[in-house]
Amino acid sequence: MRSSLLAAVIAAALLAGCGGGGGSSPLPGGGGSTGTTTQSSLSSTDVAQTSSDAAFEPMDTGEADAGVPNGILGASSVGRSAQTLPHACKHRTTRTVTVNADGSVTVETIHYYDDACTQVERDGVAIFTSSGGTATVARTITTYNQAHLQLGVRKSNYALTGSSNNGSWILTSAFYVGTSTSPITQYGHAASLNATAYSANTGRIANDPKPSINASYGRQSTVSATVAIDASNDTTFTGTRNGTAFKAALGGLTLSSAPPFTVSGGTQLGTTSLTGSVTFDSDSELTAVALNGTLLSGNTLVVTSSTDANGIVTVNGTITSPTNAPVATFTTDASGNGIMTLANGTQVPIVDWHVVW
């Protein structure tokens, strides 16, 4: 859903700082605790934040993971090499590959709002180097609206060991809202792929200083899945993802610096369980998603996607309470840009799979 209206709403929300908590006051943080206490009473903000973290994590980390076996990052691939990657405008995407003087390879993949590839939506630059059987990739993704206002930046660093279809990798990532130099979200992710079996663990912290939020949310999860790569180099992950959510006062959560990536501090809000599949094309862009989940305190999540006649993918999600009452809905495009709407009508922008309160 790459409409000008969507971009305008996101831009206006970011500039005006709108969004709000949309519920009761945030729970008191328990910074410094062991993070094992379960909190049963959740505000609507707690539910929306933790639910969106659970929903978007498969797309956020899956996009990165799909880029390893399908070659998008410039690493060796079962299906192609970096030299076959460049292409002119197709399906609203362009890619260029540059072999640098030091032997590194820069792969730039740009997604556009328009079929003519003139209005940049996302600009992803990955710099690939390899030494002694280990590949490293530094990747920066910058997201814009149609007026070319910068909505956010995601910076990631990979270390890949072994082959891209039989190896392991560690990814650390940070997301910056607008032109901020302080990340609002950080995560660590470790994954391994052997034949078609895939496993991973992820730890994630979101620090939101907005006065109506003023809290830190965390999530750690484990994944067990299968991976299938078809003749078109589309990559599908199918399996389960189980997680635990945390909350603390702003800055009260800590993410371990090495795998397994764990969150410490604050209060444990509860656990989540997701099943389903996500598929990414040869440009590592989401093409299909089907997820069902049981969230904190019995809330549920359903995420589906649709593709129109022009090949444009729209992702829709619904979060409901244990009594089947609406909690929130969200709609994004394949790049993770969209809007979350809380049950009270409050709208919150989503940029690159991150809710921006």
One Martini backbone bead per residue (centre of mass of N, CA, C, O) as a GRO file, in nm:
protein
  357
    1MET     BB    1   0.075   0.050   0.031
    2ARG     BB    2   0.179   0.326  -0.178
    3SER     BB    3   0.046   0.593  -0.082
    4SER     BB    4   0.016   0.930  -0.039
    5LEU     BB    5  -0.160   0.919   0.211
    6LEU     BB    6   0.022   0.746   0.383
    7ALA     BB    7   0.270   0.930   0.376
    8ALA     BB    8   0.128   1.177   0.500
    9VAL     BB    9   0.049   1.050   0.770
   10ILE     BB   10   0.331   0.978   0.863
   11ALA     BB   11   0.457   1.258   0.847
   12ALA     BB   12   0.258   1.403   1.034
   13ALA     BB   13   0.308   1.226   1.282
   14LEU     BB   14   0.611   1.279   1.311
   15LEU     BB   15   0.601   1.593   1.324
   16ALA     BB   16   0.368   1.607   1.557
   17GLY     BB   17   0.369   1.359   1.760
   18CYS     BB   18   0.160   1.161   1.727
   19GLY     BB   19  -0.068   0.899   1.907
   20GLY     BB   20  -0.038   0.794   2.180
   21GLY     BB   21  -0.149   0.554   2.410
   22GLY     BB   22  -0.460   0.461   2.429
   23GLY     BB   23  -0.474   0.446   2.761
   24SER     BB   24  -0.359   0.354   3.023
   25SER     BB   25  -0.124   0.372   3.229
   26PRO     BB   26   0.170   0.283   3.259
   27LEU     BB   27   0.354   0.061   3.392
   28PRO     BB   28   0.564   0.004   3.623
   29GLY     BB   29   0.884  -0.026   3.643
   30GLY     BB   30   1.160  -0.294   3.699
   31GLY     BB   31   1.439  -0.202   3.718
   32GLY     BB   32   1.671  -0.469   3.806
   33SER     BB   33   1.533  -0.711   3.760
   34THR     BB   34   1.496  -1.043   3.640
   35GLY     BB   35   1.232  -1.075   3.450
   36THR     BB   36   0.998  -1.295   3.594
   37THR     BB   37   0.756  -1.121   3.620
   38THR     BB   38   0.410  -1.131   3.589
   39GLN     BB   39   0.182  -0.929   3.403
   40SER     BB   40  -0.178  -0.905   3.388
   41SER     BB   41  -0.204  -0.589   3.363
   42LEU     BB   42  -0.292  -0.422   3.060
   43SER     BB   43  -0.247  -0.193   2.847
   44SER     BB   44  -0.306  -0.090   2.529
   45THR     BB   45  -0.011  -0.024   2.477
   46ASP     BB   46   0.109  -0.291   2.558
   47VAL     BB   47  -0.043  -0.463   2.353
   48ALA     BB   48   0.040  -0.314   2.094
   49GLN     BB   49   0.348  -0.335   2.123
   50THR     BB   50   0.382  -0.644   2.167
   51SER     BB   51   0.220  -0.731   1.917
   52SER     BB   52   0.388  -0.584   1.700
   53ASP     BB   53   0.652  -0.723   1.765
   54ALA     BB   54   0.549  -1.007   1.694
   55ALA     BB   55   0.453  -0.941   1.398
   56PHE     BB   56   0.728  -0.794   1.278
   57GLU     BB   57   0.969  -0.980   1.328
   58PRO     BB   58   0.942  -1.182   1.085
   59MET     BB   59   0.990  -0.951   0.873
   60ASP     BB   60   1.246  -0.816   0.969
   61THR     BB   61   1.431  -1.076   0.998
   62GLY     BB   62   1.347  -1.221   0.732
   63GLU     BB   63   1.469  -1.022   0.534
   64ALA     BB   64   1.757  -1.070   0.629
   65ASP     BB   65   1.767  -1.384   0.595
   66ALA     BB   66   1.693  -1.395   0.289
   67GLY     BB   67   1.964  -1.242   0.200
   68VAL     BB   68   2.152  -1.487   0.224
   69PRO     BB   69   2.052  -1.727   0.026
   70ASN     BB   70   1.964  -1.522  -0.229
   71GLY     BB   71   2.208  -1.278  -0.252
   72ILE     BB   72   2.139  -0.972  -0.176
   73LEU     BB   73   2.416  -0.912   0.001
   74GLY     BB   74   2.657  -1.061  -0.183
   75ALA     BB   75   2.658  -1.335  -0.116
   76SER     BB   76   2.671  -1.641  -0.150
   77SER     BB   77   2.471  -1.863  -0.364
   78VAL     BB   78   2.261  -2.114  -0.474
   79GLY     BB   79   2.144  -1.925  -0.733
   80ARG     BB   80   2.368  -1.685  -0.712
   81SER     BB   81   2.554  -1.401  -0.780
   82ALA     BB   82   2.656  -1.083  -0.759
   83GLN     BB   83   2.686  -1.049  -1.076
   84THR     BB   84   2.352  -1.106  -1.117
   85LEU     BB   85   2.199  -0.865  -0.962
   86PRO     BB   86   2.164  -0.650  -1.155
   87HIS     BB   87   1.895  -0.399  -1.217
   88ALA     BB   88   1.656  -0.249  -1.347
   89CYS     BB   89   1.352  -0.145  -1.367
   90LYS     BB   90   1.148  -0.359  -1.149
   91HIS     BB   91   0.895  -0.375  -0.954
   92ARG     BB   92   0.998  -0.106  -0.813
   93THR     BB   93   1.310  -0.192  -0.880
   94THR     BB   94   1.661  -0.149  -0.806
   95ARG     BB   95   2.008  -0.255  -0.901
   96THR     BB   96   2.344  -0.230  -0.774
   97VAL     BB   97   2.693  -0.325  -0.851
   98THR     BB   98   3.005  -0.282  -0.663
   99VAL     BB   99   3.348  -0.312  -0.713
  100ASN     BB  100   3.591  -0.250  -0.504
  101ALA     BB  101   3.925  -0.182  -0.453
  102ASP     BB  102   3.923  -0.375  -0.176
  103GLY     BB  103   3.694  -0.612  -0.269
  104SER     BB  104   3.441  -0.506  -0.212
  105VAL     BB  105   3.072  -0.512  -0.206
  106THR     BB  106   2.814  -0.308  -0.348
  107VAL     BB  107   2.461  -0.316  -0.264
  108GLU     BB  108   2.187  -0.152  -0.429
  109THR     BB  109   1.845  -0.125  -0.311
  110ILE     BB  110   1.552   0.012  -0.472
  111HIS     BB  111   1.244   0.136  -0.367
  112TYR     BB  112   0.928   0.233  -0.512
  113TYR     BB  113   0.623   0.401  -0.565
  114ASP     BB  114   0.680   0.373  -0.875
  115ASP     BB  115   0.704   0.227  -1.192
  116ALA     BB  116   0.941   0.440  -1.291
  117CYS     BB  117   1.151   0.491  -1.068
  118THR     BB  118   1.142   0.806  -0.898
  119GLN     BB  119   1.019   0.729  -0.601
  120VAL     BB  120   1.161   0.691  -0.310
  121GLU     BB  121   1.131   0.461  -0.035
  122ARG     BB  122   1.392   0.257  -0.044
  123ASP     BB  123   1.742   0.253   0.069
  124GLY     BB  124   1.971  -0.015   0.012
  125VAL     BB  125   2.297  -0.066   0.167
  126ALA     BB  126   2.549  -0.318   0.091
  127ILE     BB  127   2.858  -0.426   0.247
  128PHE     BB  128   3.083  -0.672   0.120
  129THR     BB  129   3.290  -0.909   0.298
  130SER     BB  130   3.581  -1.143   0.281
  131SER     BB  131   3.734  -1.373   0.538
  132GLY     BB  132   3.815  -1.683   0.632
  133GLY     BB  133   3.493  -1.777   0.590
  134THR     BB  134   3.395  -1.476   0.654
  135ALA     BB  135   3.115  -1.272   0.636
  136THR     BB  136   3.047  -0.919   0.589
  137VAL     BB  137   2.764  -0.691   0.663
  138ALA     BB  138   2.678  -0.357   0.582
  139ARG     BB  139   2.351  -0.213   0.650
  140THR     BB  140   2.140   0.044   0.493
  141ILE     BB  141   1.806   0.174   0.564
  142THR     BB  142   1.611   0.415   0.386
  143THR     BB  143   1.315   0.601   0.458
  144TYR     BB  144   1.049   0.744   0.253
  145ASN     BB  145   0.857   0.972   0.130
  146GLN     BB  146   0.715   1.140  -0.148
  147ALA     BB  147   0.883   1.408  -0.041
  148HIS     BB  148   1.161   1.295   0.079
  149LEU     BB  149   1.116   1.227   0.367
  150GLN     BB  150   1.272   1.113   0.642
  151LEU     BB  151   1.158   0.839   0.846
  152GLY     BB  152   1.410   0.626   0.845
  153VAL     BB  153   1.674   0.412   1.001
  154ARG     BB  154   1.855   0.106   0.922
  155LYS     BB  155   2.117  -0.063   1.105
  156SER     BB  156   2.339  -0.332   0.994
  157ASN     BB  157   2.520  -0.635   1.114
  158TYR     BB  158   2.705  -0.896   0.970
  159ALA     BB  159   2.796  -1.254   1.037
  160LEU     BB  160   2.921  -1.508   0.818
  161THR     BB  161   2.923  -1.869   0.842
  162GLY     BB  162   2.979  -2.027   0.581
  163SER     BB  163   2.734  -2.110   0.395
  164SER     BB  164   2.424  -1.982   0.282
  165ASN     BB  165   2.300  -2.305   0.304
  166ASN     BB  166   2.538  -2.379   0.547
  167GLY     BB  167   2.499  -2.187   0.829
  168SER     BB  168   2.581  -1.877   1.003
  169TRP     BB  169   2.439  -1.584   1.184
  170ILE     BB  170   2.494  -1.240   1.286
  171LEU     BB  171   2.267  -0.980   1.405
  172THR     BB  172   2.276  -0.623   1.421
  173SER     BB  173   2.028  -0.364   1.515
  174ALA     BB  174   1.911  -0.027   1.424
  175PHE     BB  175   1.654   0.226   1.488
  176TYR     BB  176   1.576   0.546   1.327
  177VAL     BB  177   1.400   0.827   1.363
  178GLY     BB  178   1.428   0.991   1.103
  179THR     BB  179   1.716   1.201   1.205
  180SER     BB  180   1.807   1.048   1.429
  181THR     BB  181   2.092   0.941   1.653
  182SER     BB  182   1.885   0.773   1.826
  183PRO     BB  183   1.778   0.477   1.905
  184ILE     BB  184   1.462   0.308   1.950
  185THR     BB  185   1.578   0.033   1.821
  186GLN     BB  186   1.706  -0.297   1.921
  187TYR     BB  187   1.886  -0.592   1.785
  188GLY     BB  188   1.942  -0.946   1.819
  189HIS     BB  189   2.059  -1.208   1.579
  190ALA     BB  190   2.047  -1.571   1.551
  191ALA     BB  191   2.137  -1.799   1.280
  192SER     BB  192   2.051  -2.117   1.115
  193LEU     BB  193   2.146  -2.329   0.822
  194ASN     BB  194   2.034  -2.670   0.731
  195ALA     BB  195   1.943  -2.707   0.450
  196THR     BB  196   1.595  -2.661   0.559
  197ALA     BB  197   1.687  -2.581   0.844
  198TYR     BB  198   1.565  -2.339   1.089
  199SER     BB  199   1.723  -2.122   1.336
  200ALA     BB  200   1.643  -1.884   1.612
  201ASN     BB  201   1.740  -1.578   1.789
  202THR     BB  202   1.580  -1.293   1.968
  203GLY     BB  203   1.656  -0.953   2.067
  204ARG     BB  204   1.450  -0.672   2.195
  205ILE     BB  205   1.455  -0.302   2.205
  206ALA     BB  206   1.229  -0.033   2.312
  207ASN     BB  207   1.275   0.324   2.325
  208ASP     BB  208   1.021   0.553   2.456
  209PRO     BB  209   1.012   0.912   2.520
  210LYS     BB  210   0.734   0.959   2.505
  211PRO     BB  211   0.536   1.083   2.748
  212SER     BB  212   0.294   0.864   2.705
  213ILE     BB  213   0.516   0.634   2.747
  214ASN     BB  214   0.799   0.617   2.889
  215ALA     BB  215   0.940   0.334   2.778
  216SER     BB  216   1.041  -0.012   2.788
  217TYR     BB  217   1.062  -0.267   2.540
  218GLY     BB  218   1.069  -0.629   2.525
  219ARG     BB  219   1.214  -0.913   2.327
  220GLN     BB  220   1.216  -1.274   2.317
  221SER     BB  221   1.310  -1.537   2.074
  222THR     BB  222   1.214  -1.842   1.902
  223VAL     BB  223   1.303  -2.049   1.611
  224SER     BB  224   1.122  -2.293   1.400
  225ALA     BB  225   1.212  -2.395   1.063
  226THR     BB  226   1.156  -2.378   0.721
  227VAL     BB  227   1.324  -2.368   0.394
  228ALA     BB  228   1.224  -2.222   0.076
  229ILE     BB  229   1.353  -2.226  -0.267
  230ASP     BB  230   1.270  -2.122  -0.564
  231ALA     BB  231   1.309  -2.058  -0.903
  232SER     BB  232   1.277  -1.731  -0.824
  233ASN     BB  233   1.410  -1.689  -0.530
  234ASP     BB  234   1.204  -1.751  -0.327
  235THR     BB  235   1.150  -1.713   0.032
  236THR     BB  236   1.034  -1.960   0.279
  237PHE     BB  237   0.902  -1.937   0.605
  238THR     BB  238   0.815  -2.223   0.823
  239GLY     BB  239   0.659  -2.195   1.159
  240THR     BB  240   0.781  -2.110   1.480
  241ARG     BB  241   0.721  -1.842   1.744
  242ASN     BB  242   0.863  -1.783   2.060
  243GLY     BB  243   0.781  -1.548   2.334
  244THR     BB  244   0.897  -1.265   2.543
  245ALA     BB  245   0.780  -0.999   2.744
  246PHE     BB  246   0.885  -0.658   2.827
  247LYS     BB  247   0.909  -0.406   3.101
  248ALA     BB  248   1.019  -0.058   3.156
  249ALA     BB  249   1.173   0.188   3.227
  250LEU     BB  250   1.342   0.407   3.080
  251GLY     BB  251   1.633   0.218   3.025
  252GLY     BB  252   1.569  -0.075   3.194
  253LEU     BB  253   1.688  -0.238   2.955
  254THR     BB  254   1.883  -0.533   2.853
  255LEU     BB  255   2.106  -0.635   2.593
  256SER     BB  256   2.278  -0.866   2.485
  257SER     BB  257   2.589  -0.887   2.290
  258ALA     BB  258   2.533  -1.202   2.269
  259PRO     BB  259   2.471  -1.508   2.199
  260PRO     BB  260   2.199  -1.536   2.335
  261PHE     BB  261   1.950  -1.307   2.301
  262THR     BB  262   1.880  -1.111   2.591
  263VAL     BB  263   1.651  -0.992   2.838
  264SER     BB  264   1.693  -0.749   3.100
  265GLY     BB  265   1.482  -0.650   3.321
  266GLY     BB  266   1.210  -0.571   3.463
  267THR     BB  267   0.899  -0.695   3.333
  268GLN     BB  268   0.714  -0.973   3.282
  269LEU     BB  269   0.427  -0.998   3.074
  270GLY     BB  270   0.477  -1.254   2.877
  271THR     BB  271   0.359  -1.471   2.619
  272THR     BB  272   0.423  -1.603   2.282
  273SER     BB  273   0.257  -1.752   1.979
  274LEU     BB  274   0.367  -1.845   1.649
  275THR     BB  275   0.224  -1.923   1.323
  276GLY     BB  276   0.366  -1.980   0.989
  277SER     BB  277   0.433  -1.754   0.704
  278VAL     BB  278   0.709  -1.619   0.499
  279THR     BB  279   0.769  -1.422   0.195
  280PHE     BB  280   1.048  -1.367  -0.033
  281ASP     BB  281   1.203  -1.224  -0.274
  282SER     BB  282   1.491  -1.157  -0.467
  283ASP     BB  283   1.475  -0.858  -0.306
  284SER     BB  284   1.366  -0.905  -0.008
  285GLU     BB  285   1.057  -0.883  -0.048
  286LEU     BB  286   0.753  -0.896   0.051
  287THR     BB  287   0.477  -1.132  -0.063
  288ALA     BB  288   0.398  -1.311   0.203
  289VAL     BB  289   0.147  -1.365   0.475
  290ALA     BB  290   0.082  -1.613   0.756
  291LEU     BB  291  -0.047  -1.541   1.081
  292ASN     BB  292  -0.073  -1.694   1.411
  293GLY     BB  293  -0.163  -1.576   1.752
  294THR     BB  294  -0.065  -1.590   2.094
  295LEU     BB  295  -0.088  -1.364   2.342
  296LEU     BB  296  -0.118  -1.171   2.583
  297SER     BB  297  -0.374  -1.257   2.789
  298GLY     BB  298  -0.523  -1.393   2.520
  299ASN     BB  299  -0.447  -1.257   2.286
  300THR     BB  300  -0.480  -1.204   1.929
  301LEU     BB  301  -0.335  -1.295   1.597
  302VAL     BB  302  -0.378  -1.170   1.252
  303VAL     BB  303  -0.191  -1.228   0.942
  304THR     BB  304  -0.220  -1.085   0.615
  305SER     BB  305  -0.221  -1.101   0.250
  306SER     BB  306  -0.219  -0.898  -0.056
  307THR     BB  307  -0.254  -0.892  -0.424
  308ASP     BB  308  -0.262  -0.706  -0.687
  309ALA     BB  309  -0.260  -0.657  -1.030
  310ASN     BB  310   0.035  -0.496  -0.982
  311GLY     BB  311   0.184  -0.646  -0.724
  312ILE     BB  312   0.072  -0.519  -0.465
  313VAL     BB  313   0.143  -0.533  -0.123
  314THR     BB  314  -0.074  -0.615   0.158
  315VAL     BB  315  -0.082  -0.575   0.512
  316ASN     BB  316  -0.289  -0.746   0.760
  317GLY     BB  317  -0.395  -0.673   1.104
  318THR     BB  318  -0.530  -0.845   1.406
  319ILE     BB  319  -0.623  -0.744   1.738
  320THR     BB  320  -0.752  -0.942   2.008
  321SER     BB  321  -0.933  -1.033   2.260
  322PRO     BB  322  -1.056  -1.290   2.456
  323THR     BB  323  -1.358  -1.161   2.364
  324ASN     BB  324  -1.319  -1.042   2.062
  325ALA     BB  325  -1.214  -0.766   2.093
  326PRO     BB  326  -1.091  -0.485   1.980
  327VAL     BB  327  -0.753  -0.340   1.975
  328ALA     BB  328  -0.611  -0.371   1.677
  329THR     BB  329  -0.493  -0.238   1.363
  330PHE     BB  330  -0.309  -0.310   1.049
  331THR     BB  331  -0.130  -0.138   0.772
  332THR     BB  332   0.092  -0.241   0.508
  333ASP     BB  333   0.352  -0.270   0.322
  334ALA     BB  334   0.630  -0.448   0.205
  335SER     BB  335   0.818  -0.229   0.383
  336GLY     BB  336   0.660  -0.146   0.661
  337ASN     BB  337   0.445   0.081   0.580
  338GLY     BB  338   0.203   0.252   0.803
  339ILE     BB  339  -0.093   0.171   1.010
  340MET     BB  340  -0.213   0.203   1.340
  341THR     BB  341  -0.531   0.109   1.500
  342LEU     BB  342  -0.698   0.174   1.762
  343ALA     BB  343  -0.999   0.127   1.920
  344ASN     BB  344  -1.013   0.457   1.982
  345GLY     BB  345  -0.870   0.575   1.690
  346THR     BB  346  -0.582   0.574   1.716
  347GLN     BB  347  -0.300   0.676   1.520
  348VAL     BB  348  -0.003   0.489   1.411
  349PRO     BB  349   0.296   0.481   1.286
  350ILE     BB  350   0.473   0.283   1.035
  351VAL     BB  351   0.831   0.202   1.011
  352ASP     BB  352   0.997  -0.053   0.911
  353TRP     BB  353   0.846  -0.239   1.136
  354HIS     BB  354   0.782   0.027   1.320
  355VAL     BB  355   0.648   0.169   1.590
  356VAL     BB  356   0.558   0.528   1.603
  357TRP     BB  357   0.460   0.711   1.877
   0.00000   0.00000   0.00000
